[in-house]
């Protein structure tokens, strides 16, 4: 498994953990702190980073996108 794929999996796990921490802060803080906003901001930033990494990987040929192509 290449380092690129490992990086993608790690970033996906970090995104999911930020999502769950946001859910935890939403339940625990009841809107009294800004920890929910920070957790979701981190999630959005990491998601955008992952998107750019996937685009660069497809552009450089590190990954090959596959899907249904119609002719």
N, C-alpha and C positions, 0 to 999 in steps of 0.2 A: 504494500500500500504506500502510495507516495506521500510525501510531506504535505502536498497541497490538499489531498483528501483528508488527512488527519487534521489540518488547520480548519477546514470547513466543518468537520464534525465537532471539533472543540468549540468553534464559534456558535454552532447551533445549540450546543448544550448550555453555553453562557447565555444565549438569548432566552432559552426556556427557563433557566434559573432566575434571570432578571424578571421575567413575566410572573413567576411564582412569588418572588419577593415583593413585587408590586401588589399582588393579590393579598399577601400576608399583611403588608402595611395598610392596605385599604381596610381590612377587617380589624386590625389592632388599633390603629391611630384614630379612626373615625373622623378623618379630615382635620386633625389638629396639628399635623406637621406636614412638611413637604417631602418626606421620604418616598411617598408614592410617586410623586412627580419626578424625582431624581431617578428612581428605579425604571420608570417607563421611558425617561429620556435616554438612559443608558441603553435600554433595549432598542430604541429607534436608531441610535448611533451605531450600535453593533450590527443591526440589520442592514443599514446602509453600507457599512464597511464590508459585510459579507457579500452584498449585491455587487459592489465594485470589484471585489476579489474574484467573484464568479465571472464577471464580464471580462476582466483581464485574463483569467485562465482560459476562457473560450477564445479570446482574441489571439493569444500567444500559442494556442494549441495544446496547453497542458491538460485541458479537458475537452472532450468532443461532445457537443450537445447532440442528442438524438431524440427523435420524436416521429410523429406521423407526418409524412410529406405527401402531398397530393400533386399529381401531375396533370 
